[in-house]
Every structure is written in structure tokens, then in C-alpha cells.
Amino acid sequence: MFQRLFGRHRQANRAITEAIYGEIVAAARQRVFYSDWNVPDTPLGRFEMLSLHMLLFQHRMRAGQEAARALAQVLIDEFFLDIDHSLRELGIGDVGVPKRMKKLAKMFYGRTAAYSDSLDRDDEAALAAALARNIRPDLADWPHAGRLAAYAMGARRHLAAQPSAAIEAGKLSFPAAGAEEFFHA
């Protein structure tokens, strides 16, 4: 029992979690989002992109077997631990963190509902509208929302093509944002 709790099994699980979370973060930090598609390069803009990529991962894993769903839960926990850590790095004190975490969790789960509905219906226009509403509420028209929605739809297909066993072993990849394969002619 102690070997399982403190031994190689736990270390292997941690390595898988770190590998997958690292891929999600790397995908969310792709330069094209911020430099070309006008996603604000701010803590909130980065939260939006990380939330989108976490949702894409969760969407992929939700229909899987018990191991896939358990891994998805571990990654959600990691996501919120990372947000908590980031808030503290921004200088928010112990008293303010829970209040902001509650607000960010509400934002994440609200976006999850809106984006998942669009993904389930394969409705790129609805996804673009939801992304614009959440990522650039300051703009009446965000011309890059369609590109981000096309990327998200393509990423969903890219993730769906990856075998569950490979993902559960820590091998996950996201497509490059801006790849022409996602955009309609």
C-alpha cells in the first residue's frame, strides 16, 4: 500500500498530469492568439485561452472510460491549483484569493456550458459569438472570433483523433493555431 501511495505509481501519475497540463498550457500560450488574433495579453486574456484549452481537453475526455474521466478530474484540479498559484503571484492575499477563485470558477463553468453546447452542435458561428462575448466584450465586433472558433473546432477534431490510451499515458497534442487546415476557403 505504501508503495502505491509514495512510490513509482504516484510519481508516474504525477508525470502524466504534468505532461498533459504542460501541453494544455503551451497550446493556450500560442503567440498567434495574442499577436495576430487580438486576444488580450493580460492575466484575464490568458485565463480565457487556458479555459478554452482546458474545456477542449475535458470535452475530449468526457465520453471516455472511467480512467479518462478520472484523468479529466485530476486536470481540472490542477487547473484550479494553477489559477490559485497565479493569483498569489499577482500579489492577491490569502483573504482575496477565495473570492476571486469563486468568480473565476463561475466564469470557467459558464464558458464550459456555452462552448460545449456549440461544440456538441458543431456550430462554429455560435462558438465564435460566445468567444467574442467572453474574450472581447469591449469590442462590438471582434473580427478574429471566427478564426478562434475555427481553431477550436479543428482542435476538437485533432483531440478526438488521438487514442485514449495514449492520452492516458500522457501523450497529448494540440494543433498549431493559424494552421490553414482549420479555415474554410
Rosetta constraint file for C-alpha pairs under 8 A:
AtomPair CA 1 CA 5 HARMONIC 6.40 0.50
AtomPair CA 2 CA 6 HARMONIC 5.81 0.50
AtomPair CA 2 CA 7 HARMONIC 7.19 0.50
AtomPair CA 3 CA 7 HARMONIC 4.49 0.50
AtomPair CA 3 CA 8 HARMONIC 7.27 0.50
AtomPair CA 3 CA 9 HARMONIC 7.71 0.50
AtomPair CA 4 CA 8 HARMONIC 7.11 0.50
AtomPair CA 4 CA 9 HARMONIC 5.60 0.50
AtomPair CA 4 CA 10 HARMONIC 6.43 0.50
AtomPair CA 5 CA 9 HARMONIC 7.42 0.50
AtomPair CA 5 CA 10 HARMONIC 6.03 0.50
AtomPair CA 6 CA 10 HARMONIC 6.05 0.50
AtomPair CA 6 CA 11 HARMONIC 7.75 0.50
AtomPair CA 7 CA 11 HARMONIC 6.56 0.50
AtomPair CA 8 CA 12 HARMONIC 5.95 0.50
AtomPair CA 9 CA 13 HARMONIC 6.26 0.50
AtomPair CA 10 CA 14 HARMONIC 6.19 0.50
AtomPair CA 11 CA 15 HARMONIC 6.13 0.50
AtomPair CA 12 CA 16 HARMONIC 6.27 0.50
AtomPair CA 13 CA 17 HARMONIC 6.20 0.50
AtomPair CA 14 CA 18 HARMONIC 6.08 0.50
AtomPair CA 15 CA 19 HARMONIC 6.03 0.50
AtomPair CA 15 CA 170 HARMONIC 7.69 0.50
AtomPair CA 16 CA 20 HARMONIC 6.17 0.50
AtomPair CA 16 CA 168 HARMONIC 7.50 0.50
AtomPair CA 16 CA 169 HARMONIC 6.26 0.50
AtomPair CA 16 CA 170 HARMONIC 4.45 0.50
AtomPair CA 17 CA 21 HARMONIC 5.97 0.50
AtomPair CA 17 CA 71 HARMONIC 7.84 0.50
AtomPair CA 17 CA 74 HARMONIC 7.38 0.50
AtomPair CA 17 CA 75 HARMONIC 6.66 0.50
AtomPair CA 17 CA 170 HARMONIC 6.99 0.50
AtomPair CA 18 CA 22 HARMONIC 5.80 0.50
AtomPair CA 19 CA 23 HARMONIC 6.37 0.50
AtomPair CA 19 CA 170 HARMONIC 5.72 0.50
AtomPair CA 19 CA 171 HARMONIC 7.46 0.50
AtomPair CA 20 CA 24 HARMONIC 6.34 0.50
AtomPair CA 20 CA 167 HARMONIC 7.87 0.50
AtomPair CA 20 CA 170 HARMONIC 5.58 0.50
AtomPair CA 20 CA 171 HARMONIC 6.98 0.50
AtomPair CA 20 CA 172 HARMONIC 6.12 0.50
AtomPair CA 21 CA 25 HARMONIC 6.15 0.50
AtomPair CA 21 CA 75 HARMONIC 6.75 0.50
AtomPair CA 21 CA 78 HARMONIC 7.61 0.50
AtomPair CA 21 CA 79 HARMONIC 7.82 0.50
AtomPair CA 22 CA 26 HARMONIC 6.03 0.50
AtomPair CA 23 CA 27 HARMONIC 6.05 0.50
AtomPair CA 23 CA 172 HARMONIC 6.75 0.50
AtomPair CA 23 CA 173 HARMONIC 6.46 0.50
AtomPair CA 23 CA 174 HARMONIC 7.39 0.50
AtomPair CA 24 CA 28 HARMONIC 6.23 0.50
AtomPair CA 24 CA 50 HARMONIC 7.17 0.50
AtomPair CA 24 CA 53 HARMONIC 5.97 0.50
AtomPair CA 24 CA 54 HARMONIC 6.53 0.50
AtomPair CA 24 CA 57 HARMONIC 7.83 0.50
AtomPair CA 24 CA 174 HARMONIC 7.68 0.50
AtomPair CA 25 CA 29 HARMONIC 6.20 0.50
AtomPair CA 25 CA 50 HARMONIC 6.29 0.50
AtomPair CA 25 CA 53 HARMONIC 7.83 0.50
AtomPair CA 26 CA 30 HARMONIC 6.53 0.50
AtomPair CA 27 CA 53 HARMONIC 7.08 0.50
AtomPair CA 27 CA 174 HARMONIC 6.19 0.50
AtomPair CA 27 CA 175 HARMONIC 7.86 0.50
AtomPair CA 27 CA 176 HARMONIC 7.74 0.50
AtomPair CA 28 CA 46 HARMONIC 7.31 0.50
AtomPair CA 28 CA 49 HARMONIC 5.08 0.50
AtomPair CA 28 CA 50 HARMONIC 5.04 0.50
AtomPair CA 28 CA 52 HARMONIC 7.80 0.50
AtomPair CA 28 CA 53 HARMONIC 6.13 0.50
AtomPair CA 29 CA 33 HARMONIC 7.59 0.50
AtomPair CA 29 CA 46 HARMONIC 7.36 0.50
AtomPair CA 29 CA 49 HARMONIC 7.51 0.50
AtomPair CA 29 CA 50 HARMONIC 7.84 0.50
AtomPair CA 30 CA 34 HARMONIC 7.71 0.50
AtomPair CA 30 CA 176 HARMONIC 7.76 0.50
AtomPair CA 30 CA 177 HARMONIC 6.91 0.50
AtomPair CA 31 CA 35 HARMONIC 5.91 0.50
AtomPair CA 31 CA 36 HARMONIC 7.78 0.50
AtomPair CA 32 CA 36 HARMONIC 4.96 0.50
AtomPair CA 32 CA 37 HARMONIC 6.27 0.50
AtomPair CA 32 CA 177 HARMONIC 6.51 0.50
AtomPair CA 32 CA 178 HARMONIC 6.83 0.50
AtomPair CA 33 CA 37 HARMONIC 4.92 0.50
AtomPair CA 33 CA 38 HARMONIC 6.47 0.50
AtomPair CA 33 CA 39 HARMONIC 5.63 0.50
AtomPair CA 33 CA 148 HARMONIC 7.90 0.50
AtomPair CA 33 CA 177 HARMONIC 7.45 0.50
AtomPair CA 34 CA 38 HARMONIC 5.18 0.50
AtomPair CA 34 CA 39 HARMONIC 4.71 0.50
AtomPair CA 34 CA 40 HARMONIC 6.15 0.50
AtomPair CA 34 CA 41 HARMONIC 5.74 0.50
AtomPair CA 35 CA 39 HARMONIC 7.66 0.50
AtomPair CA 37 CA 144 HARMONIC 5.23 0.50
AtomPair CA 37 CA 145 HARMONIC 7.91 0.50
AtomPair CA 37 CA 147 HARMONIC 7.75 0.50
AtomPair CA 37 CA 148 HARMONIC 7.67 0.50
AtomPair CA 38 CA 144 HARMONIC 7.14 0.50
AtomPair CA 39 CA 45 HARMONIC 6.10 0.50
AtomPair CA 39 CA 135 HARMONIC 6.88 0.50
AtomPair CA 39 CA 136 HARMONIC 7.38 0.50
AtomPair CA 40 CA 44 HARMONIC 7.69 0.50
AtomPair CA 40 CA 45 HARMONIC 4.84 0.50
AtomPair CA 40 CA 46 HARMONIC 7.56 0.50
AtomPair CA 40 CA 135 HARMONIC 7.90 0.50
AtomPair CA 40 CA 136 HARMONIC 7.98 0.50
AtomPair CA 41 CA 45 HARMONIC 5.60 0.50
AtomPair CA 41 CA 46 HARMONIC 6.41 0.50
AtomPair CA 42 CA 46 HARMONIC 6.05 0.50
AtomPair CA 43 CA 47 HARMONIC 6.08 0.50
AtomPair CA 44 CA 48 HARMONIC 6.21 0.50
AtomPair CA 45 CA 49 HARMONIC 6.46 0.50
AtomPair CA 45 CA 135 HARMONIC 6.72 0.50
AtomPair CA 46 CA 50 HARMONIC 6.06 0.50
AtomPair CA 47 CA 51 HARMONIC 5.89 0.50
AtomPair CA 48 CA 52 HARMONIC 6.20 0.50
AtomPair CA 48 CA 134 HARMONIC 7.83 0.50
AtomPair CA 48 CA 135 HARMONIC 6.44 0.50
AtomPair CA 49 CA 53 HARMONIC 6.30 0.50
AtomPair CA 50 CA 54 HARMONIC 6.01 0.50
AtomPair CA 51 CA 55 HARMONIC 6.01 0.50
AtomPair CA 51 CA 108 HARMONIC 6.31 0.50
AtomPair CA 52 CA 56 HARMONIC 6.25 0.50
AtomPair CA 53 CA 57 HARMONIC 6.27 0.50
AtomPair CA 54 CA 58 HARMONIC 6.11 0.50
AtomPair CA 54 CA 76 HARMONIC 7.68 0.50
AtomPair CA 54 CA 79 HARMONIC 7.85 0.50
AtomPair CA 55 CA 59 HARMONIC 5.88 0.50
AtomPair CA 55 CA 112 HARMONIC 6.18 0.50
AtomPair CA 55 CA 116 HARMONIC 7.80 0.50
AtomPair CA 56 CA 60 HARMONIC 6.28 0.50
AtomPair CA 56 CA 152 HARMONIC 7.54 0.50
AtomPair CA 56 CA 155 HARMONIC 7.42 0.50
AtomPair CA 56 CA 156 HARMONIC 6.18 0.50
AtomPair CA 56 CA 159 HARMONIC 7.99 0.50
AtomPair CA 57 CA 61 HARMONIC 6.34 0.50
AtomPair CA 57 CA 72 HARMONIC 7.64 0.50
AtomPair CA 57 CA 159 HARMONIC 7.49 0.50
AtomPair CA 58 CA 62 HARMONIC 5.92 0.50
AtomPair CA 58 CA 72 HARMONIC 5.84 0.50
AtomPair CA 59 CA 63 HARMONIC 7.84 0.50
AtomPair CA 59 CA 116 HARMONIC 7.18 0.50
AtomPair CA 59 CA 156 HARMONIC 7.95 0.50
AtomPair CA 60 CA 64 HARMONIC 7.87 0.50
AtomPair CA 60 CA 156 HARMONIC 7.16 0.50
AtomPair CA 60 CA 159 HARMONIC 6.42 0.50
AtomPair CA 60 CA 160 HARMONIC 6.10 0.50
AtomPair CA 61 CA 68 HARMONIC 5.54 0.50
AtomPair CA 61 CA 69 HARMONIC 5.98 0.50
AtomPair CA 61 CA 72 HARMONIC 6.21 0.50
AtomPair CA 61 CA 164 HARMONIC 7.97 0.50
AtomPair CA 62 CA 68 HARMONIC 7.28 0.50
AtomPair CA 62 CA 69 HARMONIC 5.83 0.50
AtomPair CA 62 CA 72 HARMONIC 7.48 0.50
AtomPair CA 63 CA 69 HARMONIC 7.72 0.50
AtomPair CA 64 CA 68 HARMONIC 5.20 0.50
AtomPair CA 64 CA 69 HARMONIC 6.26 0.50
AtomPair CA 64 CA 164 HARMONIC 7.42 0.50
AtomPair CA 65 CA 69 HARMONIC 6.44 0.50
AtomPair CA 66 CA 70 HARMONIC 6.05 0.50
AtomPair CA 67 CA 71 HARMONIC 6.10 0.50
AtomPair CA 67 CA 168 HARMONIC 7.50 0.50
AtomPair CA 68 CA 72 HARMONIC 6.18 0.50
AtomPair CA 68 CA 164 HARMONIC 7.23 0.50
AtomPair CA 68 CA 168 HARMONIC 6.57 0.50
AtomPair CA 69 CA 73 HARMONIC 6.33 0.50
AtomPair CA 70 CA 74 HARMONIC 6.33 0.50
AtomPair CA 71 CA 75 HARMONIC 6.25 0.50
AtomPair CA 71 CA 168 HARMONIC 7.15 0.50
AtomPair CA 72 CA 76 HARMONIC 6.32 0.50
AtomPair CA 73 CA 77 HARMONIC 6.27 0.50
AtomPair CA 74 CA 78 HARMONIC 6.23 0.50
AtomPair CA 75 CA 79 HARMONIC 6.04 0.50
AtomPair CA 76 CA 80 HARMONIC 6.34 0.50
AtomPair CA 77 CA 81 HARMONIC 6.19 0.50
AtomPair CA 78 CA 82 HARMONIC 6.09 0.50
AtomPair CA 79 CA 83 HARMONIC 6.31 0.50
AtomPair CA 80 CA 84 HARMONIC 6.12 0.50
AtomPair CA 81 CA 85 HARMONIC 6.15 0.50
AtomPair CA 82 CA 86 HARMONIC 6.07 0.50
AtomPair CA 83 CA 87 HARMONIC 6.15 0.50
AtomPair CA 83 CA 101 HARMONIC 7.67 0.50
AtomPair CA 84 CA 88 HARMONIC 6.41 0.50
AtomPair CA 84 CA 97 HARMONIC 6.95 0.50
AtomPair CA 84 CA 101 HARMONIC 6.84 0.50
AtomPair CA 85 CA 89 HARMONIC 6.24 0.50
AtomPair CA 86 CA 90 HARMONIC 6.23 0.50
AtomPair CA 87 CA 91 HARMONIC 6.70 0.50
AtomPair CA 87 CA 92 HARMONIC 5.72 0.50
AtomPair CA 87 CA 97 HARMONIC 6.70 0.50
AtomPair CA 88 CA 92 HARMONIC 5.05 0.50
AtomPair CA 88 CA 93 HARMONIC 6.42 0.50
AtomPair CA 88 CA 94 HARMONIC 7.82 0.50
AtomPair CA 88 CA 97 HARMONIC 7.27 0.50
AtomPair CA 92 CA 96 HARMONIC 6.00 0.50
AtomPair CA 92 CA 97 HARMONIC 6.20 0.50
AtomPair CA 93 CA 97 HARMONIC 6.21 0.50
AtomPair CA 94 CA 98 HARMONIC 7.52 0.50
AtomPair CA 95 CA 99 HARMONIC 7.81 0.50
AtomPair CA 96 CA 100 HARMONIC 6.39 0.50
AtomPair CA 97 CA 101 HARMONIC 5.91 0.50
AtomPair CA 98 CA 102 HARMONIC 6.10 0.50
AtomPair CA 99 CA 103 HARMONIC 6.46 0.50
AtomPair CA 100 CA 104 HARMONIC 6.09 0.50
AtomPair CA 101 CA 105 HARMONIC 5.93 0.50
AtomPair CA 102 CA 106 HARMONIC 6.18 0.50
AtomPair CA 103 CA 107 HARMONIC 6.24 0.50
AtomPair CA 104 CA 108 HARMONIC 6.06 0.50
AtomPair CA 105 CA 109 HARMONIC 6.15 0.50
AtomPair CA 106 CA 110 HARMONIC 6.02 0.50
AtomPair CA 107 CA 111 HARMONIC 6.17 0.50
AtomPair CA 108 CA 112 HARMONIC 6.06 0.50
AtomPair CA 109 CA 113 HARMONIC 6.30 0.50
AtomPair CA 110 CA 114 HARMONIC 6.48 0.50
AtomPair CA 111 CA 115 HARMONIC 5.81 0.50
AtomPair CA 111 CA 134 HARMONIC 7.77 0.50
AtomPair CA 112 CA 116 HARMONIC 5.68 0.50
AtomPair CA 113 CA 117 HARMONIC 6.12 0.50
AtomPair CA 114 CA 118 HARMONIC 6.54 0.50
AtomPair CA 114 CA 127 HARMONIC 7.73 0.50
AtomPair CA 114 CA 130 HARMONIC 6.70 0.50
AtomPair CA 115 CA 119 HARMONIC 6.12 0.50
AtomPair CA 115 CA 127 HARMONIC 5.97 0.50
AtomPair CA 115 CA 130 HARMONIC 6.92 0.50
AtomPair CA 115 CA 131 HARMONIC 7.91 0.50
AtomPair CA 116 CA 120 HARMONIC 5.90 0.50
AtomPair CA 117 CA 121 HARMONIC 6.24 0.50
AtomPair CA 118 CA 122 HARMONIC 5.88 0.50
AtomPair CA 118 CA 123 HARMONIC 5.02 0.50
AtomPair CA 118 CA 124 HARMONIC 6.82 0.50
AtomPair CA 118 CA 126 HARMONIC 5.87 0.50
AtomPair CA 118 CA 127 HARMONIC 5.27 0.50
AtomPair CA 119 CA 123 HARMONIC 6.34 0.50
AtomPair CA 119 CA 124 HARMONIC 7.54 0.50
AtomPair CA 119 CA 127 HARMONIC 7.25 0.50
AtomPair CA 119 CA 153 HARMONIC 6.98 0.50
AtomPair CA 122 CA 153 HARMONIC 7.62 0.50
AtomPair CA 123 CA 127 HARMONIC 6.33 0.50
AtomPair CA 124 CA 128 HARMONIC 6.08 0.50
AtomPair CA 124 CA 146 HARMONIC 7.61 0.50
AtomPair CA 124 CA 149 HARMONIC 5.89 0.50
AtomPair CA 124 CA 150 HARMONIC 6.60 0.50
AtomPair CA 124 CA 153 HARMONIC 7.08 0.50
AtomPair CA 125 CA 129 HARMONIC 6.27 0.50
AtomPair CA 125 CA 146 HARMONIC 7.17 0.50
AtomPair CA 125 CA 149 HARMONIC 7.60 0.50
AtomPair CA 126 CA 130 HARMONIC 6.21 0.50
AtomPair CA 127 CA 131 HARMONIC 6.05 0.50
AtomPair CA 127 CA 149 HARMONIC 5.77 0.50
AtomPair CA 128 CA 132 HARMONIC 6.10 0.50
AtomPair CA 128 CA 145 HARMONIC 4.96 0.50
AtomPair CA 128 CA 146 HARMONIC 5.13 0.50
AtomPair CA 128 CA 148 HARMONIC 7.10 0.50
AtomPair CA 128 CA 149 HARMONIC 4.95 0.50
AtomPair CA 129 CA 133 HARMONIC 6.12 0.50
AtomPair CA 129 CA 145 HARMONIC 7.13 0.50
AtomPair CA 130 CA 134 HARMONIC 6.23 0.50
AtomPair CA 131 CA 135 HARMONIC 5.68 0.50
AtomPair CA 131 CA 136 HARMONIC 7.66 0.50
AtomPair CA 131 CA 145 HARMONIC 6.29 0.50
AtomPair CA 131 CA 148 HARMONIC 7.85 0.50
AtomPair CA 131 CA 149 HARMONIC 7.34 0.50
AtomPair CA 132 CA 136 HARMONIC 5.16 0.50
AtomPair CA 132 CA 137 HARMONIC 6.47 0.50
AtomPair CA 132 CA 141 HARMONIC 7.82 0.50
AtomPair CA 132 CA 142 HARMONIC 6.19 0.50
AtomPair CA 132 CA 145 HARMONIC 5.57 0.50
AtomPair CA 133 CA 137 HARMONIC 4.96 0.50
AtomPair CA 136 CA 142 HARMONIC 6.76 0.50
AtomPair CA 144 CA 148 HARMONIC 6.35 0.50
AtomPair CA 145 CA 149 HARMONIC 6.09 0.50
AtomPair CA 146 CA 150 HARMONIC 6.05 0.50
AtomPair CA 147 CA 151 HARMONIC 6.14 0.50
AtomPair CA 147 CA 178 HARMONIC 7.89 0.50
AtomPair CA 147 CA 183 HARMONIC 7.11 0.50
AtomPair CA 148 CA 152 HARMONIC 6.15 0.50
AtomPair CA 149 CA 153 HARMONIC 6.18 0.50
AtomPair CA 150 CA 154 HARMONIC 6.11 0.50
AtomPair CA 150 CA 182 HARMONIC 5.60 0.50
AtomPair CA 150 CA 183 HARMONIC 6.06 0.50
AtomPair CA 151 CA 155 HARMONIC 5.94 0.50
AtomPair CA 151 CA 177 HARMONIC 6.26 0.50
AtomPair CA 151 CA 178 HARMONIC 7.32 0.50
AtomPair CA 151 CA 182 HARMONIC 5.73 0.50
AtomPair CA 151 CA 183 HARMONIC 7.70 0.50
AtomPair CA 152 CA 156 HARMONIC 6.09 0.50
AtomPair CA 153 CA 157 HARMONIC 6.49 0.50
AtomPair CA 153 CA 182 HARMONIC 7.74 0.50
AtomPair CA 154 CA 158 HARMONIC 6.07 0.50
AtomPair CA 154 CA 175 HARMONIC 7.80 0.50
AtomPair CA 154 CA 181 HARMONIC 7.99 0.50
AtomPair CA 154 CA 182 HARMONIC 5.49 0.50
AtomPair CA 155 CA 159 HARMONIC 6.00 0.50
AtomPair CA 155 CA 174 HARMONIC 6.21 0.50
AtomPair CA 155 CA 175 HARMONIC 6.02 0.50
AtomPair CA 156 CA 160 HARMONIC 6.10 0.50
AtomPair CA 157 CA 161 HARMONIC 6.30 0.50
AtomPair CA 158 CA 162 HARMONIC 6.93 0.50
AtomPair CA 158 CA 174 HARMONIC 6.89 0.50
AtomPair CA 158 CA 175 HARMONIC 6.81 0.50
AtomPair CA 159 CA 172 HARMONIC 7.82 0.50
AtomPair CA 159 CA 173 HARMONIC 7.31 0.50
AtomPair CA 159 CA 174 HARMONIC 6.89 0.50
AtomPair CA 162 CA 166 HARMONIC 7.10 0.50
AtomPair CA 162 CA 167 HARMONIC 7.14 0.50
AtomPair CA 162 CA 172 HARMONIC 7.54 0.50
AtomPair CA 163 CA 167 HARMONIC 6.52 0.50
AtomPair CA 164 CA 168 HARMONIC 6.02 0.50
AtomPair CA 165 CA 169 HARMONIC 6.20 0.50
AtomPair CA 166 CA 170 HARMONIC 6.52 0.50
AtomPair CA 166 CA 171 HARMONIC 5.27 0.50
AtomPair CA 166 CA 172 HARMONIC 7.29 0.50
AtomPair CA 167 CA 171 HARMONIC 4.80 0.50
AtomPair CA 167 CA 172 HARMONIC 5.31 0.50
AtomPair CA 175 CA 179 HARMONIC 7.70 0.50
AtomPair CA 178 CA 182 HARMONIC 7.73 0.50
AtomPair CA 179 CA 183 HARMONIC 7.92 0.50
